[in-house]
């Protein structure tokens, strides 16, 4: 079992409305009050299975944050003062971290397209599990969600959806939460002009964690079918620390469209179904 190493922060809102209000309020005041936790969440989401890249991003961010406190050459030993002066002449630590951080942020920006695919899959699984208008053999599943997402998109194809899910499955709860908060903000916050997962994470990480807790509890529930794994992998998921989990996690879901319902009713299941999820899940809903 893996648990994210996050600092202690106040537990986030206990409802979707509370999360959106918190996000919109901070946007209105240009606030990003939890930069350390935002940075760590971004690192986990971008490189869930690459510790060295996570460490590099975190170290670079910290170096940029403390750059203003770097001692001047006069405070350093005489033998290194000259070299340090040369270092500073070419921009010093700021120049080093600016380039490194810029490169890492470019990498993260490229990931957002795949994040959106993962968010769609995770959210559609929840949508199917809570929509009583359709009876799904074996319940909601990753396979059904991928087929449904593929049917609704011109691009990408099945393999791209499955590859994105495979790469980011262990942080899918965080990605889905960030995407949902960003989408709600686009509708309700006057200062949001595009739905950005990164923006949601850096402005309101506590709200993202509150929403992610519901997806985490939902995705970890055991299967009704023996020998089938949970939607989210019990041993590999990056879990939210218990100390900052809401007392009663809530799950957000949407009603399936008529087109989605029609597709699911006519969809033929593959011979070997994978990762099925029970049609009902005992999690608080909104």
VEXDREN-2710 file (C-alpha; in Angstrom, 1 decimal):
% VEXDREN-2710
k/r/px/py/pz
1/UNK/0.0/0.0/0.0
2/UNK/1.3/3.5/-0.9
3/UNK/0.3/6.7/0.9
4/UNK/1.3/10.1/-0.4
5/UNK/3.7/12.0/1.8
6/UNK/1.8/15.2/2.3
7/UNK/2.0/17.9/5.0
8/UNK/-0.9/18.2/7.5
9/UNK/-3.5/20.6/6.1
10/UNK/-7.1/21.4/7.2
11/UNK/-9.6/18.8/5.9
12/UNK/-11.3/20.1/2.8
13/UNK/-15.0/20.9/2.3
14/UNK/-17.6/18.1/2.8
15/UNK/-19.6/18.8/-0.3
16/UNK/-19.2/19.6/-4.0
17/UNK/-20.7/23.1/-3.5
18/UNK/-18.2/23.8/-0.7
19/UNK/-15.3/22.7/-2.9
20/UNK/-16.4/25.0/-5.8
21/UNK/-17.0/27.9/-3.5
22/UNK/-13.6/27.6/-2.0
23/UNK/-12.0/27.4/-5.5
24/UNK/-13.9/30.4/-6.8
25/UNK/-13.2/32.4/-3.7
26/UNK/-9.5/31.9/-4.0
27/UNK/-9.5/32.7/-7.7
28/UNK/-11.3/35.9/-7.0
29/UNK/-8.6/37.0/-4.5
30/UNK/-5.7/35.5/-6.6
31/UNK/-4.8/33.2/-3.7
32/UNK/-2.7/30.0/-3.8
33/UNK/-2.2/29.5/-0.1
34/UNK/-0.9/25.9/-0.1
35/UNK/2.0/25.9/-2.6
36/UNK/3.9/23.0/-0.9
37/UNK/0.9/20.6/-1.0
38/UNK/0.1/21.8/-4.6
39/UNK/3.6/21.1/-5.7
40/UNK/3.6/17.6/-4.1
41/UNK/0.2/16.7/-5.6
42/UNK/1.4/17.8/-9.0
43/UNK/4.5/15.6/-8.7
44/UNK/2.5/12.6/-7.8
45/UNK/0.0/13.2/-10.6
46/UNK/2.7/13.7/-13.2
47/UNK/5.0/10.9/-12.3
48/UNK/3.1/8.3/-10.2
49/UNK/5.6/5.6/-10.8
50/UNK/8.8/7.6/-11.3
51/UNK/10.3/8.7/-8.0
52/UNK/13.4/10.3/-9.5
53/UNK/11.3/12.7/-11.6
54/UNK/9.0/13.5/-8.6
55/UNK/12.1/14.3/-6.5
56/UNK/13.6/16.4/-9.3
57/UNK/10.4/18.5/-9.6
58/UNK/10.1/18.9/-5.9
59/UNK/13.7/19.8/-5.4
60/UNK/13.7/22.4/-8.2
61/UNK/10.5/24.0/-6.9
62/UNK/12.0/24.2/-3.4
63/UNK/15.2/25.7/-4.7
64/UNK/13.3/28.4/-6.6
65/UNK/11.3/29.2/-3.5
66/UNK/14.3/29.7/-1.3
67/UNK/16.5/31.4/-3.9
68/UNK/16.0/34.8/-2.3
69/UNK/17.5/33.5/0.9
70/UNK/20.8/32.4/-0.7
71/UNK/23.7/33.9/1.2
72/UNK/25.7/36.6/-0.6
73/UNK/29.3/35.9/-1.7
74/UNK/30.6/37.9/1.3
75/UNK/29.0/35.4/3.7
76/UNK/30.8/32.5/2.1
77/UNK/34.4/31.2/2.7
78/UNK/37.0/33.3/0.9
79/UNK/38.2/30.3/-1.2
80/UNK/34.7/30.0/-2.8
81/UNK/33.7/33.6/-2.9
82/UNK/35.2/34.2/-6.3
83/UNK/33.6/31.2/-7.9
84/UNK/30.3/32.1/-6.3
85/UNK/30.6/35.6/-7.7
86/UNK/31.0/34.1/-11.2
87/UNK/28.1/31.8/-10.6
88/UNK/26.0/34.8/-9.6
89/UNK/27.2/36.8/-12.6
90/UNK/25.6/34.3/-14.9
91/UNK/22.3/34.3/-13.1
92/UNK/23.1/32.0/-10.2
93/UNK/20.8/29.5/-8.8
94/UNK/17.8/31.3/-10.2
95/UNK/19.1/30.7/-13.8
96/UNK/19.6/27.0/-13.1
97/UNK/16.3/26.4/-11.4
98/UNK/14.4/28.6/-13.9
99/UNK/15.5/26.5/-16.8
100/UNK/15.0/23.2/-15.0
101/UNK/11.6/24.2/-13.7
102/UNK/10.5/25.5/-17.1
103/UNK/11.4/22.2/-18.7
104/UNK/9.5/20.2/-16.1
105/UNK/6.4/22.4/-16.4
106/UNK/6.5/21.9/-20.1
107/UNK/6.5/18.1/-19.5
108/UNK/3.5/18.4/-17.2
109/UNK/1.7/20.6/-19.7
110/UNK/2.0/17.9/-22.3
111/UNK/0.5/15.4/-19.8
112/UNK/-2.8/17.2/-19.4
113/UNK/-4.3/15.7/-22.6
114/UNK/-3.7/12.2/-21.2
115/UNK/-5.0/13.3/-17.8
116/UNK/-8.3/14.3/-19.4
117/UNK/-8.6/10.8/-20.8
118/UNK/-8.0/9.3/-17.4
119/UNK/-10.5/11.7/-15.8
120/UNK/-13.2/10.7/-18.4
121/UNK/-12.7/7.0/-17.8
122/UNK/-12.8/7.3/-14.0
123/UNK/-15.8/9.6/-14.0
124/UNK/-17.7/7.4/-16.5
125/UNK/-17.2/4.4/-14.3
126/UNK/-18.8/6.3/-11.4
127/UNK/-21.6/7.6/-13.7
128/UNK/-22.4/4.0/-14.8
129/UNK/-22.4/2.7/-11.2
130/UNK/-24.9/5.2/-10.0
131/UNK/-27.3/5.5/-12.9
132/UNK/-30.4/3.3/-12.2
133/UNK/-31.7/3.6/-15.8
134/UNK/-29.5/0.9/-17.2
135/UNK/-28.7/-2.6/-15.9
136/UNK/-25.1/-3.6/-16.8
137/UNK/-24.1/-7.2/-16.8
138/UNK/-21.3/-7.4/-14.3
139/UNK/-21.8/-3.8/-13.3
140/UNK/-19.7/-0.8/-14.3
141/UNK/-16.2/-1.5/-15.5
142/UNK/-13.0/0.0/-16.9
143/UNK/-13.6/-1.9/-20.2
144/UNK/-17.1/-0.4/-20.5
145/UNK/-15.9/3.1/-19.7
146/UNK/-13.1/2.9/-22.2
147/UNK/-15.5/1.7/-24.9
148/UNK/-17.9/4.5/-24.0
149/UNK/-15.2/7.1/-24.1
150/UNK/-13.9/5.8/-27.5
151/UNK/-17.4/5.9/-28.9
152/UNK/-17.9/9.6/-27.9
153/UNK/-14.5/10.8/-29.3
154/UNK/-13.3/11.1/-32.8
155/UNK/-9.8/10.8/-31.3
156/UNK/-8.1/9.2/-29.5
157/UNK/-8.6/5.5/-30.1
158/UNK/-9.0/2.5/-27.8
159/UNK/-5.2/2.0/-27.3
160/UNK/-4.6/5.6/-26.4
161/UNK/-7.3/5.5/-23.8
162/UNK/-6.1/2.3/-22.3
163/UNK/-2.4/3.4/-22.3
164/UNK/-3.4/6.7/-20.5
165/UNK/-5.3/4.7/-17.9
166/UNK/-2.4/2.3/-17.4
167/UNK/0.0/5.1/-16.9
168/UNK/-2.0/7.2/-14.5
169/UNK/-4.4/4.7/-12.9
170/UNK/-2.7/5.0/-9.5
171/UNK/-3.6/8.7/-9.4
172/UNK/-6.9/8.6/-11.3
173/UNK/-8.8/9.7/-8.2
174/UNK/-6.7/12.9/-8.0
175/UNK/-7.0/13.6/-11.7
176/UNK/-10.7/13.1/-11.8
177/UNK/-11.2/15.4/-8.8
178/UNK/-9.0/18.1/-10.4
179/UNK/-10.8/17.8/-13.7
180/UNK/-14.3/18.0/-12.1
181/UNK/-13.4/21.0/-9.9
182/UNK/-11.9/22.8/-13.0
183/UNK/-15.0/22.1/-15.0
184/UNK/-17.3/23.3/-12.3
185/UNK/-15.1/26.4/-11.9
186/UNK/-15.5/27.1/-15.6
187/UNK/-19.2/27.2/-15.1
188/UNK/-19.4/29.1/-11.8
189/UNK/-16.2/31.2/-11.4
190/UNK/-16.0/34.5/-13.2
191/UNK/-12.2/34.4/-13.4
192/UNK/-12.0/31.0/-15.1
193/UNK/-11.7/31.0/-18.9
194/UNK/-10.6/27.4/-19.4
195/UNK/-10.9/24.2/-17.4
196/UNK/-7.3/23.5/-16.2
197/UNK/-6.6/20.6/-13.8
198/UNK/-3.3/22.2/-12.9
199/UNK/-5.0/25.5/-12.0
200/UNK/-7.4/23.6/-9.7
201/UNK/-4.6/21.8/-8.0
202/UNK/-2.5/24.9/-7.4
203/UNK/-5.4/27.1/-6.2
204/UNK/-7.4/24.7/-4.1
205/UNK/-5.5/21.5/-3.4
206/UNK/-7.6/20.9/-0.3
207/UNK/-10.8/21.0/-2.4
208/UNK/-9.2/18.6/-4.9
209/UNK/-8.3/16.2/-2.1
210/UNK/-11.8/16.3/-0.7
211/UNK/-13.2/15.3/-4.0
212/UNK/-10.5/12.8/-4.6
213/UNK/-11.3/11.1/-1.3
214/UNK/-14.7/10.1/-2.7
215/UNK/-13.2/8.6/-5.9
216/UNK/-10.7/6.8/-3.8
217/UNK/-13.2/5.1/-1.6
218/UNK/-15.4/4.3/-4.6
219/UNK/-12.5/2.8/-6.6
220/UNK/-11.1/0.7/-3.8
221/UNK/-14.4/-1.1/-2.9
222/UNK/-14.1/-4.9/-3.4
223/UNK/-15.8/-6.7/-6.3
224/UNK/-18.9/-8.7/-6.1
225/UNK/-17.3/-11.1/-8.6
226/UNK/-14.6/-13.3/-7.1
227/UNK/-11.0/-13.0/-8.2
228/UNK/-11.6/-9.6/-9.8
229/UNK/-9.5/-6.6/-8.7
230/UNK/-10.9/-3.3/-7.6
231/UNK/-11.1/-0.4/-10.1
232/UNK/-8.1/1.3/-8.3
233/UNK/-5.3/-1.0/-7.4
234/UNK/-5.2/-1.6/-3.6
235/UNK/-1.4/-2.1/-3.5
236/UNK/-0.3/0.7/-5.9
237/UNK/-2.8/3.5/-5.5
238/UNK/-1.3/6.7/-4.1
239/UNK/-3.7/7.1/-1.2
240/UNK/-4.7/10.3/0.6
241/UNK/-3.3/10.3/4.2
242/UNK/-6.0/9.3/6.7
243/UNK/-5.4/12.4/8.7
244/UNK/-6.6/14.7/5.9
245/UNK/-9.4/12.5/4.6
246/UNK/-13.0/13.8/5.1
247/UNK/-14.9/11.9/7.7
248/UNK/-17.6/11.0/5.2
249/UNK/-16.1/11.0/1.7
250/UNK/-18.7/11.8/-1.0
251/UNK/-18.7/10.8/-4.7
252/UNK/-19.6/13.1/-7.5
253/UNK/-21.3/11.6/-10.6
254/UNK/-23.3/12.7/-13.6
255/UNK/-26.4/11.3/-15.3
256/UNK/-25.6/9.3/-18.4
257/UNK/-26.8/10.9/-21.7
258/UNK/-29.4/9.2/-23.9
259/UNK/-26.6/8.5/-26.4
260/UNK/-24.5/6.8/-23.6
261/UNK/-27.4/4.8/-22.4
262/UNK/-28.2/3.6/-26.0
263/UNK/-24.6/2.6/-26.5
264/UNK/-24.4/0.6/-23.3
265/UNK/-27.7/-1.2/-24.0
266/UNK/-26.4/-2.4/-27.4
267/UNK/-22.7/-2.9/-26.5
268/UNK/-21.5/-6.5/-26.7
269/UNK/-19.3/-7.5/-23.9
270/UNK/-15.8/-9.0/-24.7
271/UNK/-15.3/-12.7/-24.1
272/UNK/-13.0/-11.9/-21.2
273/UNK/-14.3/-9.0/-19.1
274/UNK/-11.9/-7.1/-16.9
275/UNK/-12.1/-5.0/-13.8
276/UNK/-15.8/-5.1/-13.3
277/UNK/-17.4/-2.9/-10.7
278/UNK/-20.6/-3.5/-8.8
279/UNK/-23.6/-1.5/-9.9
280/UNK/-24.0/0.0/-6.5
281/UNK/-21.4/1.4/-4.1
282/UNK/-22.0/2.5/-0.4
283/UNK/-20.5/5.9/-0.7
284/UNK/-22.2/9.3/0.1
285/UNK/-23.4/10.8/-3.2
286/UNK/-24.1/14.3/-4.5
END
